[in-house]
Amino acid sequence: MSIDKAAVSDYLRALQEQIAQGLSAVDGAAFVHDQWEREPDERLGGGGRGLVLESGEVIEKGGINFSHVFGREMPASATAHRPELAGRRFEAMGVSLVMHPRNPYAPTSHANVRFFIAEKDGAEPVWWFGGGYDLTPFYGFESDCQHWHRTAQAACAPFGEDVYPHFKRWCDEYFYLKHRDEPRGVGGLFFDDINGEADARWNFDNAFALMRSVGDSYLDAYVPILERRKDAPYGERERDFQCYRRGRYVEFNLVFDRGTLFGLQSGGRTESILMSMPPEVRWRYNWQPEQGSAEAELYDTYLRPRDWL
């Protein structure tokens, strides 16, 4: 079975544009385009396009990155998990996005779909797909969480009944701040290293179809939630809590996120890698929510693994 890298790249470019148009329709503002290309060197080449929306009516800061990079040597973040990849040249392409809404009652969302291939003369290529999406509310609504997870389940359903539960559990485990002993949000889907090596059903065509199904379902998962919450009235208390909780987002991305570490260690474009950072963040020493408050409910009810279906 052939590996069609061009088809993956074409899909990812189209997905970036599709998501930008869908979110622009909610906000009313257009994303700014930022085309970039690396000067080829001994380590890394390639390029991509960033779409960024700042200071929108609905989206305070959002970015959708497409990148297609290649290198002569695998970075340490990749070979730590797969030592057999050392010494191979690689290509990595993907779409990654983070949306930070202005309204504290609207949750932050993240999505990523990607393809990776490592090649060496005289050897079979090693490739895999990865991706998923997760939701990070500041104030919890069960209907939002249920909608998010039902959409995720529907995206996985054509590939087997076991896929959503497995990827949901994987997401709960991955987006976990070990130093805080708490999840980043209410989860969703996460998968990585998906190919036919461990599970024969994930040949190239099926794994590519899975990635497309997840990518295509993001707008269906997020836009209805954003539409419901974007105009909710709020005050300084809610805004302060939103900025405080955004600090957890920063901590995860800089300490644990595999994509961030890969990008920085491989000499990637820093502006694109750190696009996910929120525009305003606050940290407080040993802050605790008031008992019985809506802020405490986030910790007590939502920041724990649950069967949202």
C-alpha positions as CSV (number, residue, x, y, z in Angstrom):
1,M,0.0,0.0,0.0
2,S,1.5,3.3,-1.1
3,I,2.0,6.2,1.3
4,D,0.5,9.4,-0.3
5,K,2.2,12.3,1.5
6,A,0.8,14.8,-1.1
7,A,-2.8,13.8,-0.3
8,V,-2.1,14.3,3.5
9,S,-0.6,17.7,2.8
10,D,-3.5,18.8,0.6
11,Y,-6.1,17.7,3.2
12,L,-4.3,19.6,6.0
13,R,-4.2,22.8,4.0
14,A,-7.9,22.5,3.2
15,L,-8.7,21.8,6.8
16,Q,-6.9,24.9,8.0
17,E,-9.0,27.0,5.7
18,Q,-12.2,25.3,6.5
19,I,-11.8,25.8,10.2
20,A,-10.7,29.5,9.8
21,Q,-13.9,30.2,7.8
22,G,-16.1,28.5,10.3
23,L,-14.7,30.4,13.3
24,S,-14.6,33.7,11.3
25,A,-18.3,33.3,10.8
26,V,-18.8,33.2,14.6
27,D,-16.5,36.1,15.4
28,G,-17.1,38.4,12.5
29,A,-13.4,39.0,11.9
30,A,-11.0,37.4,9.5
31,F,-7.8,35.6,10.4
32,V,-4.6,37.3,9.4
33,H,-2.4,35.1,7.1
34,D,1.3,34.6,7.9
35,Q,3.1,32.6,5.3
36,W,6.6,31.5,6.3
37,E,9.4,29.4,5.0
38,R,12.7,28.3,6.6
39,E,16.0,28.7,4.9
40,P,17.2,25.1,4.4
41,D,20.1,24.1,6.6
42,E,21.6,21.0,7.9
43,R,18.9,20.5,10.5
44,L,15.5,21.5,9.2
45,G,13.7,22.9,6.2
46,G,10.2,23.4,5.1
47,G,7.5,26.0,5.9
48,G,3.9,26.7,6.6
49,R,1.1,29.2,7.1
50,G,-0.2,30.7,10.3
51,L,-3.7,32.1,10.6
52,V,-4.1,34.3,13.6
53,L,-7.1,36.2,15.0
54,E,-6.4,38.7,17.9
55,S,-8.7,41.0,19.8
56,G,-11.8,39.6,18.1
57,E,-15.3,40.1,19.4
58,V,-15.6,36.5,20.4
59,I,-12.1,35.1,20.1
60,E,-9.6,37.1,22.2
61,K,-6.8,35.2,20.6
62,G,-6.8,32.2,18.2
63,G,-4.4,30.6,15.9
64,I,-4.5,27.8,13.3
65,N,-1.1,26.6,12.1
66,F,-0.3,24.5,9.1
67,S,3.3,23.3,8.9
68,H,5.3,20.9,6.7
69,V,8.8,20.5,7.9
70,F,11.6,18.1,7.2
71,G,15.0,17.3,8.7
72,R,18.0,15.2,8.4
73,E,18.1,14.0,12.0
74,M,15.4,13.1,14.5
75,P,15.2,15.4,17.6
76,A,15.6,13.9,21.0
77,S,11.9,14.3,21.9
78,A,11.1,11.8,19.2
79,T,13.9,9.3,19.6
80,A,13.3,9.1,23.4
81,H,10.0,7.3,22.6
82,R,11.3,5.5,19.4
83,P,15.1,4.9,19.6
84,E,15.0,3.0,16.4
85,L,14.3,6.2,14.6
86,A,17.8,7.7,15.4
87,G,19.7,8.5,12.2
88,R,16.6,8.7,9.9
89,R,15.5,11.8,8.0
90,F,12.0,12.8,8.7
91,E,9.0,14.8,7.5
92,A,6.3,16.2,9.8
93,M,3.1,17.9,8.7
94,G,0.0,18.9,10.6
95,V,-2.6,21.5,11.6
96,S,-2.6,22.7,15.1
97,L,-5.0,25.2,16.6
98,V,-5.9,26.8,19.9
99,M,-8.9,29.2,20.5
100,H,-9.0,31.4,23.6
101,P,-12.4,33.0,23.7
102,R,-13.0,36.4,25.3
103,N,-16.0,35.4,27.4
104,P,-15.0,33.3,30.5
105,Y,-18.1,31.2,30.1
106,A,-16.8,30.0,26.7
107,P,-14.2,27.3,27.0
108,T,-10.8,27.3,25.4
109,S,-10.4,24.6,22.7
110,H,-7.4,22.9,21.2
111,A,-7.2,20.6,18.2
112,N,-4.3,19.0,16.3
113,V,-4.0,16.5,13.5
114,R,-0.6,15.4,12.1
115,F,1.4,13.0,10.0
116,F,5.0,11.9,10.5
117,I,7.3,9.8,8.5
118,A,10.9,8.8,9.0
119,E,12.9,7.3,6.2
120,K,16.3,5.7,5.6
121,D,17.8,4.3,2.5
122,G,17.4,0.5,2.3
123,A,14.8,0.4,5.0
124,E,11.0,0.5,5.2
125,P,9.6,3.9,6.1
126,V,8.2,4.4,9.6
127,W,5.1,6.5,9.7
128,W,2.2,7.4,11.9
129,F,-0.8,9.6,12.4
130,G,-1.7,11.5,15.5
131,G,-4.2,14.1,16.7
132,G,-7.3,14.8,18.7
133,Y,-9.0,17.7,20.5
134,D,-9.7,18.7,24.0
135,L,-11.9,21.3,25.8
136,T,-10.8,23.5,28.7
137,P,-13.8,25.2,30.4
138,F,-13.4,27.9,33.1
139,Y,-17.1,27.5,34.2
140,G,-18.6,24.0,33.6
141,F,-21.8,23.2,31.7
142,E,-22.8,19.5,31.4
143,S,-24.6,20.1,28.1
144,D,-21.3,21.5,26.6
145,C,-19.3,18.5,27.8
146,Q,-21.8,16.0,26.6
147,H,-22.0,17.7,23.1
148,W,-18.2,17.8,22.8
149,H,-17.9,14.1,23.7
150,R,-20.8,12.9,21.6
151,T,-19.3,14.6,18.6
152,A,-16.0,12.9,19.4
153,Q,-17.7,9.6,19.7
154,A,-19.4,10.0,16.3
155,A,-16.1,10.9,14.6
156,C,-14.6,7.6,15.9
157,A,-17.7,5.4,15.4
158,P,-16.9,4.2,11.8
159,F,-13.6,2.7,13.0
160,G,-14.9,0.5,15.8
161,E,-16.7,0.7,19.1
162,D,-13.5,0.5,21.0
163,V,-11.9,3.6,19.4
164,Y,-13.6,6.4,21.2
165,P,-13.2,4.9,24.7
166,H,-9.6,4.2,24.1
167,F,-8.8,7.7,22.7
168,K,-10.9,9.4,25.4
169,R,-9.0,7.6,28.1
170,W,-5.7,8.5,26.3
171,C,-6.8,12.1,26.3
172,D,-7.6,12.1,30.0
173,E,-4.1,10.6,30.7
174,Y,-2.2,12.9,28.3
175,F,-3.7,16.3,29.2
176,Y,-2.9,15.9,32.9
177,L,-0.7,18.3,34.9
178,K,1.2,15.9,37.1
179,H,2.7,18.7,39.3
180,R,-0.8,20.0,40.0
181,D,-2.5,16.6,40.2
182,E,-5.3,17.8,38.0
183,P,-6.5,17.5,34.4
184,R,-6.2,20.4,32.1
185,G,-9.9,20.3,31.2
186,V,-12.7,17.8,30.3
187,G,-10.8,15.9,27.7
188,G,-12.0,14.7,24.3
189,L,-9.7,12.6,22.0
190,F,-6.0,12.0,21.8
191,F,-4.1,9.5,19.7
192,D,-0.5,9.2,18.5
193,D,1.7,6.7,16.7
194,I,-1.3,5.3,14.9
195,N,-0.1,2.9,12.2
196,G,-0.3,-0.8,11.3
197,E,2.6,-2.0,13.5
198,A,0.6,-2.6,16.7
199,D,-2.9,-2.9,15.1
200,A,-3.3,-4.2,11.6
201,R,-6.5,-2.3,11.0
202,W,-4.5,1.0,10.9
203,N,-3.1,0.7,7.5
204,F,-2.3,4.0,5.8
205,D,-5.8,4.4,4.2
206,N,-7.7,3.7,7.4
207,A,-5.4,5.7,9.6
208,F,-5.6,8.7,7.2
209,A,-9.4,8.3,7.2
210,L,-9.4,8.4,11.0
211,M,-7.4,11.6,11.0
212,R,-9.8,13.2,8.5
213,S,-12.8,12.2,10.5
214,V,-11.4,13.8,13.7
215,G,-10.3,16.9,11.9
216,D,-13.6,17.4,10.1
217,S,-15.6,17.0,13.3
218,Y,-13.8,19.9,15.2
219,L,-16.2,22.7,14.0
220,D,-19.2,20.5,14.8
221,A,-17.9,19.9,18.3
222,Y,-16.9,23.5,19.1
223,V,-19.0,26.0,17.3
224,P,-22.3,25.2,19.0
225,I,-20.7,25.6,22.4
226,L,-19.1,28.9,21.4
227,E,-22.4,30.2,20.0
228,R,-24.2,29.3,23.3
229,R,-21.6,31.0,25.6
230,K,-20.2,34.0,23.7
231,D,-22.7,36.5,24.8
232,A,-23.2,35.4,28.4
233,P,-22.9,38.4,30.9
234,Y,-19.8,38.3,33.1
235,G,-17.8,40.6,35.4
236,E,-14.3,41.0,36.8
237,R,-14.6,38.0,39.1
238,E,-15.1,35.6,36.1
239,R,-12.5,37.4,34.1
240,D,-10.0,37.0,36.9
241,F,-10.7,33.3,37.3
242,Q,-10.4,32.8,33.5
243,C,-6.9,34.4,33.5
244,Y,-5.9,32.4,36.5
245,R,-6.9,29.1,34.9
246,R,-5.2,30.1,31.7
247,G,-2.0,29.7,33.7
248,R,-2.6,26.0,33.8
249,Y,-2.7,26.0,30.0
250,V,0.7,27.7,29.8
251,E,2.2,25.3,32.3
252,F,1.0,22.2,30.4
253,N,2.2,23.5,27.0
254,L,5.7,24.4,28.2
255,V,6.3,21.4,30.5
256,F,4.5,18.4,29.0
257,D,3.2,19.0,25.5
258,R,5.0,16.6,23.1
259,G,4.4,18.8,20.0
260,T,5.8,21.9,21.7
261,L,8.9,20.0,22.8
262,F,9.4,18.5,19.3
263,G,9.1,21.9,17.7
264,L,11.6,23.6,20.0
265,Q,14.1,20.8,20.0
266,S,14.0,20.4,16.2
267,G,14.7,24.1,15.6
268,G,11.1,24.9,14.6
269,R,9.6,28.4,14.1
270,T,9.2,29.7,17.7
271,E,6.4,32.2,16.8
272,S,4.3,29.3,15.5
273,I,5.1,26.9,18.2
274,L,4.1,29.4,21.0
275,M,1.1,30.6,19.1
276,S,-1.0,28.6,21.6
277,M,-0.2,30.9,24.5
278,P,-3.2,33.0,25.8
279,P,-3.1,36.8,25.6
280,E,-3.6,37.5,29.3
281,V,-2.6,35.1,32.2
282,R,-2.4,35.5,36.0
283,W,-0.7,33.4,38.6
284,R,-1.5,33.6,42.4
285,Y,0.3,32.0,45.3
286,N,-1.7,29.1,46.8
287,W,-5.1,30.4,45.6
288,Q,-8.1,28.4,46.6
289,P,-11.7,28.8,45.3
290,E,-14.4,29.8,47.8
291,Q,-16.3,26.7,49.0
292,G,-19.6,26.3,47.2
293,S,-18.7,28.8,44.5
294,A,-19.0,28.3,40.7
295,E,-15.2,28.3,40.6
296,A,-15.1,25.5,43.2
297,E,-17.6,23.5,41.1
298,L,-15.1,23.4,38.2
299,Y,-12.6,21.5,40.4
300,D,-15.2,19.4,42.2
301,T,-17.4,18.4,39.2
302,Y,-15.6,19.0,36.0
303,L,-11.8,18.5,36.5
304,R,-12.0,14.8,36.9
305,P,-12.3,12.0,34.4
306,R,-15.9,11.2,33.7
307,D,-18.1,9.3,31.2
308,W,-19.6,12.3,29.6
309,L,-21.8,10.2,27.4
